[in-house]
Every structure is written in C-alpha cells, then in structure tokens.
Amino acid sequence: MEGHDVGNELLCSVTHPDSAEEPGSPALACEHYGSPQQEVTATMRRNDSYLPVPGEEKSLDVDFVNTKDGSDESIPMKNRYADDGSPLYPRQGPYFSDGQRRVDYVLTYQIQKPNSIRRQSSRFGDNNFIQRFCRSLNIRNRGAEAHPKEDPEIAAQEQRTDYHEDDKRFRREEFEENIMETGLELEMDERTNIPGIGFMKIHAPWNVLCREAEFMKLKMPTKKSYEVKQGSNLVEKIRLFIHKVTAPLHPKVDTSRQQSVKFLSHPFSREKQHLFDLSDRDKFFDSKTRSSIVYEVLKRTRCTRAKYSMGITSLLANGVYTSAYPLHDGDIEGVNAEPNDRKLLYEQWASYSYFYKYQPIGLIRKYFGEKVGLYFAWLGVYTQMLIPAAIVGVIVFLYGCATVDDNIPSMEICDPRHNITMCPLCDRACSYWKLVTACGTARASHLFDNPATVFFSIFMALWAVLFMEHWKRRQMRLNYIWDLTGFGEEEEDHNRAEYEFRVMRKTIRKEQPTPKREESEKGKVKLTCTDRLPAYLTTVVTMVFMILVTFAIVFGVILYRISIKAALHMSTYSARSNIRATVKGTAAIINLVVIIILDEVYAAIARWLTTLEVPKTDKSFEDRLIFKTFILKFVNAFTPIVYLAFFRGRLVGRPGNYLYVIGSYRMEECAHAGCLMELCIQLCITMLGKQLIQNNLFEIGIPKLKKLLRRKRSDLDSKQEEELNRSLHRHEKDHILGPFVGLSPEYMEMIIQFGMVTLFVASFPLAPLFALLNNIIEIRLDAKKFVMELRRPIAAKAKDIGIWYNLLRGLSKVAVIVNAFVISFTSDFIPRLVYQYMFSDDGTMHGFINHTLSYFNVSDFQPGTDPLQPMHLGYKVEICRYKDYREPPWATTPYELSKEFWVVLAARLAFVVGFQNVVMLMSDFVDWLIPDIPKDISLQIHKEKILMVELFMKEEQGKRQAARDNHNQDNCNSPSSADQSPPRTRSRPVSHANC
C-alpha cells in the first residue's frame, strides 16, 4: 500500500473564483493518475475532513482540503492516463492537460527525494496546520520508542535540510495561493521526464488579460483603420525606389511587406471594448503579450507571512523556485512541427543561407518583444552602414598598394646606394645595422600611411554621424509602426529582491523608541548614500585596481618585447632579419589572450560590484552594470593599442642617454617607418581574434561542448535520446534550454567593435571590412541562439536602445580626436608636409629620410652600452644615425632638440586643432541637416491624433444620441398624467405604435 501510494503523482489544475461555479473559494481540480483502477471519477465533498490513517502518514500523496464553507459541490478527480499508459490528452503543445487552456508562464522548483513525503499543496484549508502538527507528533512518538542507530549529527543535518525544504514549500504554497487570488489559473505537474524538477504552469484567463492590459495601459489595435500615404519628397521617393529594388532581399514573412493600411491603436479599456476587434479572443492577445502580463502579475504578487515580503525575484534568488520563463510557440524541426512564428523565424532568419537578406524585424518584435527587436534592428542598420565604409576602406588600401612603388621615402630606404648605418636597437647585444634592411617594413607602412588615410579618417568621422542619424530615423519609424510613440518610462519599475532584503535588515536593526514613531516611520525606510558608502568605496578602489592591473600587464608585455628582442639578437637565430616581425606578432598574440581572459574576469567583477551597491530597480542595476563593464573592457581592449599609438617611441631618449626602466631595460623604439605598422598589426590581431575566438567560436563551441558532455553523461544512445525529446512536453523542452541573460553581452561586443572601427581607423582602413564580415555571421549566429538554444525572454517594451546610444555617440566624438592625434603624431603625414613645403630644395620628397635622421658619435656611448660586435658590418663605425630631430655632435649644443623638431611639433598641434574643429563642424552640420523624425512619420503621427479625436467625438455623439433615444422611449412608455396609479409604480407598457 505504501509503495503504491508513493508512486502516484498529482496534477492539480486551479481555477480562479471568477471561472468557478462557486464564487468565493477557488476550485481545485485534482487529476490523480497512478494505477489503471483509478479511472472512475471520484468525488469528494468540500465539507468533509479526511484525517491521516495512523501508521501510513509517509505514504500520503495529498492533504485533502477542508474548506470554510459548507458547500456540497464536488471536486472531480480524473485520471490523466489510460490503461495502456498513454495520455488521455496527447496534445504536447503549450497547453494545460485539458488541451484548451494555454500555458502562458512556467515556474519550476526542486522536488524532494522519493523517500520524503510527496504532497500536493493543501493551501485552501484551515485545518492543514493541525494535520501537520498531529502527523509530526506521531512521527516523534514512534521515533522516541525506537532508538536510532544512525549518527545523531547526520540525523540533525538531515532534519535541518528537511526544515529548509519545508520552508520553501510553505513559501510556494502561500505564493501560489496569492497568485490565484489575482485570477490566474495554475496546474502542477510533477510527473515529468526531468527527474527532481516540478513544474507549475500558469494560465491567464480572458478577464485577467483584460484587467491587466488596462492596468498596464497596453496599446492594442482598434477597428478604425486608415490608409498610410507615402511621402512625396525626394528622400521618400528614393527610399521607396530602394525598397522596390531590394524586394528580393526581404524575407518571406507577412510582417515584412509594405503596410498600406494601419489600424489605430489605443490603450486597452474594458469600458471601451467595442472599439477593439474581439471576434477572435485567442489571437487578440498574442503569446508575447500574455506572458508579459503574467510576469507583471507575478512581480506584484508577494509572500507576506515570512519575516519580510518576498516577490518572485526573491523567491528565485532564495531557491524557492529554480527558474521562471515563458514558453516557445512550438517545435522548429520534425515532421509533426506545426506552423508557428518560431519555426518561421528559424527558416527565414536563423539560417546562414539567408545571410544576404534583410531581417524580419517585425516578426522578431512580435515574438521576442520590442527590446530584442530594437537590438536586431540596430545591428542590421549598423551592418548596412558598414558596407560603404568597408568599400571606401578597401579603396584606400588598394590606393596604398598601387602607389607603394611611387613612394619616394620608401624608395630611399630600399635604395642600397645610400649606405646609411643605424645605431643599435638595444644595448650590448644589438649591433649596428643598415637602413636598407627596413625596406619591407617601410613599403608595408605605406599601405596604411598615405595621403588617402587623412581622407578616410574624415570620411569615417562623418560616417559615424550619418550612422547615428540614420539609426535615430529608423528608430522613430519603428516606434510609429510598433505604436510606441506615446510610450514612456512612467510605468512602475519594481524593486529588486536584494534591495528589499537590505531594507528589511535595516528596518530590523533600526531602533523604534515609541509605537507612534514606528507608525509614522513605517514604509519610509530606504537605502541612503550613507548605507551604500562602503560599496561605493569598494567599487572605486576595485575599479582603479583593475585598471592598474591592466596597465601592469601591458607593461609586462613591453618588458617581454624588450627582453625577447635582446635574447634573439644574442642567440643564433637564423632569420635575424625577421626578429622585429617575430617579436611584434608574438606580443600581439599575448595581448589578445590576456584581453580575452580579462574580459571574462572583468565581467564577473563588474557584476559583483554592482550587486554590492544594491541598486533599487532592474533598470538602475542594468545601467550601473553596463557602465562598469564598459569601462573595464574598454580599458582592457584599448590600453595596448593606445600605448603603441601614442607612447611607444616617445619616451626613449637618444643614443648615449637612453631612458631605462627596471634596471637595464631600455624603452622601445619605433621602426624607422614609424609605429603605425605595429599599431596596425596589433589592431588586426586583436580585432580578428576577439571576433573569431571570443564572439563566434565561444558562442558556437561552448553550446556544442555542453551538448556533447550532456550526451556522454547520459546512458542513452542517439535514437533513445531522440525518442525522449519527442516525448517531452513544451515546458520540459524549454527547461533544458539555456536561460536568457539579457542583451548586454551582445551590445557590449558590438560597442567594442564600433570603437575598433572608428577610434584607430586611420591606422587600419580594413577594420570596417572585417567588422562587416563578422556582423554578417553574428546576426545569424545570434538568431540561431535566440531561436534554438535559449529560453524565450520576457517581452520587454522599449522605445530606444537606452544607454548604448550615449556610449556610441561618445565614442564617435572621441574618435575624431583620436584619429587627429594618430594622423598627426603616429604617422609621418605631418613631417612629410613640413619637409615638402618648408625644407625641400625642389618641393619634392627627395631627401626626406636624410632630413629625419640625426647623427651620433659612437665615442659618446655610455660605458657598458656599446655593441659587443662593433665590426659586425665589416668595418669600423664612427658615426651612426637615429630617427629624431636633434643637433649633430659637432654643433655648439650637441644632441639638443633642433628647430625642425619645434616646427614639426607646432604643425602637428595645429593639424590636431584644425582637423578636430573642421570635422566637428561638418558633423554638427550633418546632424542639423538631417531631421531626427522623418517627415512622413511626423505627418502620420499627427494624422493618427486627429483620427483618434474624431473617433472619440463620434463615440460621444453616439452616446448622447442613444441617451436621447432611451429618454424618448421612457417617455413613450410612461403612464399618462391622469393615471391614478401609486407613485414609483410602473403601469403596463403601451405599444410603440401609440407614440
């Protein structure tokens, strides 16, 4: 008997009093499925009290309910499975066991082990506490008679665990009872194919949907429609022409076609239901809206019997529930997969074969919500705008390739007739070297350091402004199409669980001298800056420490480059001419590995610091987390690049008076062609490595690795696993999927990429091309992840991309300044102009190399720094050259900065000021020239307001006319004045023909 009862399971379907026969107490329909003999429907009177049978308490599956009222209504208990074990309701979609009510949301929780009591919620009775108390007394009495043989410590630990599980169960019971009081319907399912996990399915009936939609002020389409007229100006005609030309590139979904008719939208109101088309109630609120409504109800529902109030976030944080998620619409693969939006997204969006097509943004918004839709819309606009930038970047690169043979400075370096002897690149180990050995580096530098680079920098600055303006216009168009024009942030943002817990602790610690003061201060307790001061100090100190760690690691890589260069010079390295390239490449790879590792560490540290600050709302938490993560990841990614661009080769000194760090480590010098080539190598390796390894390989490889490990742990082969997947219900399949962690990681990697594209584009014109190729893959990769590998996110409304727009705008402004300094100080563009127009004898670049090299007498070397092999070139060197503007050793002030240095410096600073102001002025002009709101959209919004006013005026006139008609009808039906009937007593109504 006991084993049989333990094997039984319960599935309880709870309905709200509004839908029950008896208004006043919720109805609990328990479907008891176990042995085949239980097919016959049993009835149980609600006023009967069923006490546990002594000696069989452990085998009880359910505490039967004793309600307050004395109603004789019965609760049917039906078996869910037939004799052969097959379900009576085989429908495996997102529905309750009756196959009719849709599952709008799912809560999961841990089930106790089989040897513990599996009991159904007895949350509607008043005597359940007495039953539990009596049962505990019986167990204690039996336990006192038989002396336990087990270790008391182990027994005490197990008892504490049971108390913890009981506490979780009591909280669940109260929370679910409060959920039902809001009108939601619940169904518990503990007989699942996932061991140890129970599911609480939630359904929102029609009356709850209407009530919450009115409370949330959800805009719903009305019956009133109007024709959308396209703009007649030149810009709109060009846009329509492009739309027609690119028609084959649009996905084959209904939401992507051009809308010529639009329905007016109005906040839903139960009093104005006649304005909306309610002919099909099942489709009026789509699955996205239904799940968001249920989520709002869950956020407002509280547990109050505990020491402090707990909401759904607190329950999830404390492990009362393990997860909470809405369900996907259906399957995407298989013969039996019914047509649904998820399958359509999989076919038309999450496929690499559709990489050349536009995204179905309307369908993405319909399925995932406005916030996710805006992310993919922004990513699509960003990728489209990268196309012209990539084309211009390739043209600039090809221009450098075409003119490399005509570049006079590189030709002079490669000409062996000049016979220029250069000073050693390091102390003792390095010897003198010929300038002609830098021929390859000089020719490669011209590919990225040419006059077209300046034009490309100006172009990219204007490109960033055009991108921001284009996105603002696209965003306004989407707001109009998605009825978000009047959407604001005025709706309530619920407090986070951690914030409420801290407020509770503060309330307990706070001393209340008098009851009056307690009443007056009740509800006013909140966290102040003083409460958060330790967290703020911790954040500042930790952030500064992490930034210093980044600087220290970059400095370590610098020491690696210095030491490995000296070691290779001292060794019998065969390819001595490639020492510089070897050191550059290995150092860039080390920087890449460090960046990837620290990115993960910094993300965890930023989340920990944000948690310490205890932000009040989810929005505040997200903004603070984004800011910290961006600062740390930006510093991590760009510190090596900034060093190469602006510091390497600046703090070197000169031969005979070099700058040393940590003893005998001499600071690095740039190659004769400048540091731009090394900057380009670092950018190329960092950008490609982050995109290929961190973004794509991790996102593809980690899910596949998890799936492989899960397959190895299970004892099932591929066929058995496939059969198991077929038998899983929708809520079980979605539970296996990964949780949705938000859009911040997706945005963050794109923001860092945007910085790579814009900040140092003067040194790497191919950056937009690499970004474009990455984003084409990234869009489909993210699509596949959202559709196949992640649980469905809560549909969140948003009218813009939030703080990310401010970060983009800030980066676009900083990019102008950075590129001005890169062109001016990192490249040789300004020294070439100064030489050509001020110091050249014939106005050409002939003699530029000799002009940039200073002289050094080798007898002025400091003791112990001269080369060990001075005769390496086959002759004795007396004068060597180095790149700098300094006086020769025979001048009156030897080795001092020459006048050419100050002229070049003044020209560089003048270029920075002029470039920055010109580009900023052009950017502001473009910003002013392009309106943020398209003209046709502003006209349509104005038209909608007029039509809505007319609609309500007609409705008001109709109400007045109906009131007049009713008044006239009442007058016709009223008795004559001569009637002697008693007051307030109606006579028999007369015929309408007599009126």
Residue pairs with C-beta under 8 A, 6 or more apart in sequence:
1 56
1 59
2 56
2 58
2 59
3 59
4 34
4 35
4 59
5 56
5 59
5 60
5 61
6 58
6 59
6 61
6 114
6 118
7 34
8 32
8 33
8 34
8 35
8 61
9 33
9 34
9 61
9 118
9 190
9 191
10 30
10 31
10 32
10 33
10 61
10 62
10 120
10 188
10 190
11 30
11 31
11 33
11 80
11 97
11 187
11 188
11 189
11 190
11 191
12 28
12 29
12 30
12 31
12 120
12 121
12 186
12 187
12 188
13 28
13 29
13 30
13 31
13 96
13 97
13 98
13 185
13 186
13 187
14 26
14 27
14 28
14 29
14 176
14 180
14 185
14 186
14 187
15 26
15 27
15 29
15 185
16 26
16 180
16 183
16 184
16 185
16 205
16 208
17 23
17 24
17 25
17 26
17 27
18 183
18 205
18 207
19 27
19 185
19 205
20 26
20 27
21 27
21 73
22 69
22 71
22 73
24 69
25 67
25 68
25 69
25 71
25 124
26 124
26 180
26 181
27 75
28 65
28 75
28 124
29 75
29 76
29 77
29 78
30 62
30 75
30 77
30 120
31 77
31 78
31 79
31 80
31 97
32 38
32 42
32 61
32 62
32 77
32 78
32 79
33 79
33 80
33 81
33 191
34 79
36 79
36 82
36 83
38 79
39 79
39 82
39 83
41 76
41 77
41 78
42 76
42 77
43 74
43 75
43 76
43 77
44 50
44 64
44 74
44 75
44 77
45 72
45 74
46 65
46 66
46 67
46 69
46 71
46 72
46 73
46 74
46 75
47 66
47 67
47 69
47 70
47 71
47 72
48 64
48 66
49 64
49 66
49 127
50 64
50 66
51 131
51 134
52 60
52 131
52 134
52 135
54 138
57 117
57 135
57 138
57 139
58 117
60 117
60 119
61 118
61 119
61 120
62 119
62 120
62 122
63 119
63 120
63 122
63 125
63 128
63 131
63 132
64 122
65 122
65 124
65 125
65 128
66 125
66 126
66 127
66 128
67 124
67 125
68 126
79 88
80 87
80 88
80 89
80 97
81 87
81 88
82 88
89 97
89 98
89 99
91 99
92 728
92 729
92 730
93 330
93 338
93 730
94 102
94 103
94 287
94 327
94 328
94 329
94 330
94 730
94 731
95 101
95 102
95 103
96 102
96 103
96 185
96 187
96 201
96 203
97 187
97 189
101 185
101 203
101 205
102 203
102 282
102 287
102 290
103 187
103 201
103 202
103 203
103 327
103 730
103 731
104 202
104 203
104 204
104 287
104 290
104 291
104 293
104 294
104 326
104 327
105 201
105 202
105 291
105 294
105 295
105 298
105 324
105 325
105 326
105 327
106 199
106 200
106 201
106 202
106 324
106 325
106 326
106 327
106 731
106 734
106 735
107 199
107 200
107 202
107 321
107 323
107 324
108 197
108 198
108 199
108 200
108 321
108 322
108 323
108 324
108 735
109 168
109 172
109 197
109 198
109 200
109 320
109 321
109 322
110 165
110 168
110 196
110 197
110 198
110 319
110 322
111 118
111 190
111 196
111 197
111 198
112 118
112 165
116 162
116 165
118 190
120 188
121 172
121 173
121 176
121 188
122 128
122 131
122 173
123 173
123 174
123 176
123 177
124 177
148 155
168 318
168 319
168 320
170 305
171 303
171 306
171 310
171 315
171 320
172 200
172 315
172 320
172 321
174 303
174 304
174 305
175 301
175 303
175 310
175 312
175 315
175 320
176 186
176 200
178 301
178 302
178 303
179 186
179 202
179 297
179 298
179 301
180 186
182 208
182 297
182 300
182 301
183 204
183 205
183 207
183 208
183 211
184 202
184 203
184 204
184 205
184 208
184 294
184 297
185 202
185 203
185 204
185 205
186 200
186 201
186 202
186 203
187 200
187 201
187 203
188 198
188 199
188 200
188 201
189 198
189 199
189 200
189 201
189 729
189 731
190 198
190 199
192 198
192 199
192 729
192 732
193 724
193 727
193 728
193 732
194 732
194 735
194 736
197 322
197 735
199 731
199 732
199 735
200 321
201 731
202 294
202 298
204 212
204 290
204 293
204 294
204 297
206 281
208 293
208 297
209 285
209 290
209 293
210 268
210 270
210 273
211 270
212 293
212 296
212 297
213 220
213 268
213 285
213 289
213 293
214 267
214 268
214 269
214 270
216 293
216 296
216 491
217 267
217 268
217 491
218 267
218 268
218 289
218 293
219 265
219 266
219 267
219 268
219 483
219 486
219 487
220 265
220 266
220 267
220 268
220 276
220 284
221 263
221 264
221 265
221 276
221 277
221 483
222 263
222 264
222 265
222 266
222 275
222 276
222 277
222 951
223 263
223 275
223 276
223 277
224 263
224 264
224 275
224 947
224 951
225 261
225 262
225 263
225 264
226 261
226 262
226 264
226 943
226 944
226 947
227 260
227 261
228 259
228 260
228 261
228 262
228 940
229 936
230 236
230 240
230 936
231 237
231 934
231 935
231 936
231 939
233 935
235 934
235 935
236 934
236 935
236 936
243 258
246 358
249 356
249 357
249 358
250 256
250 257
250 357
250 358
251 348
251 349
251 354
251 357
251 358
251 359
251 360
251 363
252 348
253 344
253 348
253 360
253 362
253 363
255 360
255 362
255 363
255 366
256 358
256 360
256 361
256 362
256 363
259 481
262 940
264 944
264 947
264 948
264 951
265 483
266 272
266 275
266 948
268 276
269 275
272 955
275 951
275 955
276 284
277 284
278 284
285 293
286 366
287 326
287 327
287 329
288 366
288 367
288 368
288 369
288 795
289 795
291 326
291 327
291 792
291 794
291 795
292 369
292 794
292 795
292 796
294 326
295 326
295 794
298 311
298 312
298 324
299 311
299 312
299 313
299 494
300 311
300 494
301 311
301 312
302 309
302 310
302 311
303 309
303 310
303 311
303 314
303 315
307 504
308 500
308 501
308 504
309 500
309 504
310 318
310 320
310 497
310 500
311 494
311 497
311 500
312 321
312 324
313 494
313 496
313 497
314 497
314 500
314 501
315 321
316 322
316 323
316 324
316 497
317 497
317 498
323 735
323 739
325 734
325 735
325 739
325 740
325 791
325 792
326 791
326 792
326 794
326 795
327 730
327 731
327 734
327 792
328 342
328 730
328 733
328 734
328 791
328 792
329 340
329 341
329 342
329 343
329 367
330 337
330 338
330 340
330 342
330 343
330 730
331 337
331 338
331 342
331 343
331 733
332 342
332 343
332 346
332 787
332 788
333 346
334 726
337 343
341 363
341 366
341 367
342 367
342 787
344 360
344 363
345 360
345 363
345 364
345 367
345 783
345 787
346 787
346 788
348 354
348 357
348 360
348 363
349 359
349 360
349 363
349 364
349 780
349 783
349 787
350 780
350 783
350 784
350 786
350 787
350 788
351 780
352 777
352 780
354 780
355 776
355 777
355 779
355 780
358 380
359 376
359 377
359 380
359 779
359 783
361 373
361 376
361 377
361 380
361 478
362 373
362 481
364 372
364 373
364 376
365 372
365 373
365 478
365 482
368 786
368 792
368 793
368 795
369 793
369 794
369 795
369 796
369 797
370 482
370 484
370 795
370 796
370 797
370 798
370 799
371 743
371 795
371 796
371 797
371 798
372 743
372 786
372 793
372 796
373 478
373 482
374 475
374 478
374 798
374 800
374 801
375 743
375 746
375 747
375 801
376 779
376 782
376 783
377 474
377 475
377 478
378 471
378 475
378 801
378 804
379 746
379 750
379 775
379 778
379 779
379 782
380 779
381 467
381 470
381 471
381 474
382 467
382 471
382 750
382 754
382 775
383 772
383 775
383 776
383 779
385 463
385 466
385 467
385 470
386 757
386 768
386 771
386 772
386 775
387 772
388 463
389 459
389 460
389 463
389 757
389 768
389 772
390 768
390 769
390 771
390 772
392 456
392 459
392 768
393 456
393 761
393 765
393 766
393 767
393 768
393 769
394 765
394 766
394 769
395 452
396 450
396 452
396 453
396 455
396 456
396 765
397 447
397 448
397 765
397 766
399 450
399 452
400 446
400 447
400 448
400 449
400 450
400 452
401 447
403 446
403 450
404 410
404 443
404 446
404 447
405 411
407 443
407 446
407 450
408 844
408 845
408 846
408 848
409 442
409 828
409 832
409 845
409 848
409 849
410 439
410 442
410 443
410 445
410 446
410 673
412 418
412 846
412 847
412 848
412 849
412 850
413 435
413 436
413 438
413 439
413 442
413 672
413 673
413 849
414 436
414 439
414 442
414 443
415 436
416 434
416 436
418 435
418 436
418 849
418 850
419 434
420 434
420 435
420 436
420 849
420 850
420 853
420 881
421 432
421 433
421 434
421 435
421 873
421 877
421 879
421 880
421 881
422 432
422 433
422 434
422 435
422 672
422 880
422 881
422 882
423 432
423 655
423 856
423 880
423 881
423 882
424 430
424 431
424 432
424 433
424 867
424 880
425 433
425 565
425 669
426 562
426 565
426 566
426 569
426 666
427 566
427 658
427 664
427 666
427 864
427 865
428 864
428 865
428 866
428 867
428 868
429 566
429 567
429 569
429 570
429 868
430 565
430 566
430 569
430 867
431 569
431 867
431 868
431 869
431 870
431 872
431 873
432 867
432 870
432 872
432 873
432 877
432 880
433 873
434 873
435 672
435 849
435 881
437 577
438 671
438 672
438 673
441 580
441 671
441 672
441 673
441 677
442 672
442 673
444 673
444 677
445 671
445 673
445 674
445 676
445 677
446 673
448 676
448 677
448 680
448 763
448 764
448 765
449 673
449 674
449 676
449 677
449 763
449 827
449 828
449 829
451 829
453 762
453 763
453 765
453 823
453 827
453 829
454 762
454 823
454 829
456 761
456 762
456 765
457 761
457 762
457 819
457 820
457 822
457 823
457 915
458 915
458 918
458 919
458 922
460 757
460 758
460 761
460 768
460 815
460 819
461 758
461 812
461 815
461 816
461 819
461 919
461 922
461 923
462 919
462 922
462 923
462 926
464 758
464 811
464 812
464 815
464 923
465 812
465 923
465 926
465 927
466 926
466 930
467 812
468 805
468 808
468 809
468 812
468 927
469 926
469 927
469 930
469 932
471 805
472 932
473 930
473 931
473 932
473 933
473 934
475 799
475 800
475 801
476 932
476 933
476 934
476 937
477 934
477 937
478 484
479 485
479 487
479 799
480 937
480 940
480 941
484 797
484 799
485 941
487 797
487 799
488 799
489 619
493 617
493 618
493 619
494 617
494 618
495 616
495 617
496 614
496 615
496 616
496 617
496 618
496 621
498 611
498 614
499 527
499 614
499 615
499 616
499 617
502 527
502 531
502 614
503 525
503 526
503 527
506 525
506 527
506 531
507 525
510 525
512 518
512 521
526 616
527 614
527 616
529 536
532 613
532 614
535 609
535 612
535 613
535 614
536 613
538 609
538 612
539 609
539 612
539 613
539 628
542 605
542 609
543 609
543 628
543 631
543 632
546 602
546 605
546 632
547 632
547 635
549 598
550 598
550 635
550 636
550 639
551 639
553 594
553 598
554 591
554 639
554 640
554 643
557 587
557 590
557 591
557 594
557 640
558 643
558 668
559 661
559 662
559 665
560 587
560 590
561 583
561 584
561 587
561 668
562 665
562 666
562 667
562 668
563 665
564 583
564 586
565 579
565 580
565 583
568 576
568 579
568 582
568 583
569 576
569 579
573 579
575 582
580 671
584 678
584 681
584 682
585 681
585 685
588 681
588 682
588 685
588 686
589 685
589 689
591 640
591 682
591 685
591 686
592 685
592 686
592 689
592 690
592 693
595 636
595 637
595 640
595 686
595 690
596 689
596 690
596 693
596 694
598 636
599 633
599 636
599 637
599 694
602 629
602 632
602 633
602 636
603 629
603 633
603 745
605 632
606 625
606 628
606 629
606 632
607 625
607 629
609 628
610 621
610 624
610 625
610 628
613 624
615 621
615 624
622 742
622 744
623 802
623 803
625 744
626 744
626 747
626 748
626 803
626 804
627 803
629 744
629 748
630 748
630 751
630 807
633 748
633 752
634 752
634 755
637 686
637 690
637 752
637 755
637 756
638 755
638 759
640 682
640 686
641 679
641 682
641 683
641 686
641 760
644 675
644 678
644 679
644 682
645 675
645 679
645 760
645 763
645 818
645 821
645 822
645 826
646 821
646 825
646 826
648 668
648 670
648 675
648 678
649 668
649 669
649 670
649 674
649 675
651 659
651 667
652 658
652 659
652 666
652 667
652 668
652 669
653 659
653 667
654 854
654 856
654 882
654 884
654 886
654 895
655 856
655 860
655 861
655 880
655 882
656 856
656 860
656 861
656 862
656 865
656 895
657 862
657 895
658 666
658 667
658 865
659 666
659 667
660 666
660 667
661 667
669 883
670 678
670 883
671 677
671 678
672 849
672 883
673 828
674 826
674 827
674 828
675 826
676 763
676 822
676 826
676 827
679 760
679 763
679 764
679 822
679 826
680 763
680 764
683 756
683 760
683 763
683 764
683 767
684 764
684 766
684 770
686 756
687 753
687 756
687 764
687 767
687 770
687 771
688 770
690 749
690 752
690 753
691 753
691 770
691 771
691 774
694 749
695 749
695 774
695 778
696 774
696 777
696 778
696 781
699 781
699 782
699 785
700 781
703 738
703 785
703 789
711 721
714 721
716 724
725 733
728 736
734 791
734 792
735 791
737 789
737 790
737 791
738 789
738 790
738 791
739 790
739 791
740 790
740 791
740 792
740 793
746 782
747 801
747 804
750 775
750 778
751 804
751 807
751 808
751 811
753 771
753 774
753 775
754 808
754 811
755 811
755 815
756 767
756 771
757 767
757 768
757 771
758 811
758 812
758 815
759 811
759 814
759 815
759 818
759 819
760 767
760 818
760 819
760 822
761 767
761 768
761 815
761 819
762 819
762 822
762 823
762 826
762 827
763 822
763 826
763 827
812 923
813 920
816 915
816 916
816 919
816 920
816 923
817 912
817 916
819 915
820 911
820 912
820 915
820 916
820 919
821 912
823 829
823 830
823 911
823 915
824 830
824 908
824 909
824 911
824 912
824 915
825 908
828 852
830 904
830 907
830 908
830 911
831 848
831 852
831 904
832 845
832 848
833 907
834 900
834 903
834 904
834 907
835 845
835 847
835 848
835 851
835 852
836 843
836 844
836 845
836 848
837 843
838 903
839 851
839 900
840 846
840 847
840 848
841 847
851 900
852 883
852 885
853 881
853 882
853 883
854 881
854 882
854 883
854 884
854 885
854 886
854 887
854 888
854 895
854 898
855 879
855 880
855 881
855 888
855 889
856 879
856 880
856 881
856 882
856 889
856 895
857 878
857 879
857 889
858 866
858 870
858 877
858 878
858 879
858 880
859 878
860 889
870 876
870 877
884 901
885 897
885 898
885 900
885 901
885 904
886 895
886 896
886 897
886 898
886 901
887 893
887 894
887 895
887 896
887 897
887 898
888 894
889 895
968 995
969 992
972 990
972 992
972 994
972 995
973 989
973 990
975 981
975 986
975 987
979 987
981 987
